[in-house]
Amino acid sequence: MIALKVALTPTLIATATLLGRRFGQSFAGWLVGFPFTSAPVSLFLALEQGHAFAARAAVGSVAGVLAQTAFPLAYVGLRSRGWPASFAAGTLAFAVVGAAVRFIALPVVGLATVDVVVLLAALRVLPHTRDLAERSVAAPRWDLPSRAIAATALVVGLTEVAPLLGPFTSGILSGFPVYASVLAIFAHRTLGPGPAADVMRGLVAGLFGFAAFFLVVALALLPLGMLAAYALATIAVVAVQSVSLALLRRSA
């Protein structure tokens, strides 16, 4: 099982990173809205902890979209003060909102509805990108390996500590925007605060698909089983992300 985690996660992250470099900062932010880390975490939780545990964790992931949205809003709000202050603010916002959503007593469909409303509001607040296909900056050699290592460590770590955290909290934490943070910090340091904000706006657009994926898993895993649930969730995330990309392009 460890070997599968170590093989699958870096492959997913490397693919996402290379495609993001090709199409620009906003596209990169949108791309990491796909659950490249949290989907493998969910799959491994279903295999190791059982379907009921993974379904409850998926509900936590849907609720955690609110914390993920708080991160870019806080990051962009302090972007003029440099990336360390922006990242610290985003992390704090994620932690505060993530702790608060544990007390929201709504069914998963209600949580997903709140997610959509909050994401649409965030897109109106965040700065608009000027060009979805703006030029990317060449990354150093260590960039891609470091992202793959970080992703693998996160997947392995979360699946190992999940029994201690509980399913709902595991679902929230699995959505921490690790890759969006890396992309934003790199853009912030090399291009300035504007491109970093582009990454974060792209991330918010990409979170529609994230919410759709885990909504389907939460609803379908127990009645339909793993194969059908994750297949339907994959179809859902691709369909929703197609719409969200069109929305991102239109707003740009």
Order of alpha helices (4+ residues) and beta strands (2+ residues): alpha-alpha-alpha-alpha-alpha-alpha-alpha-alpha-alpha-alpha-alpha
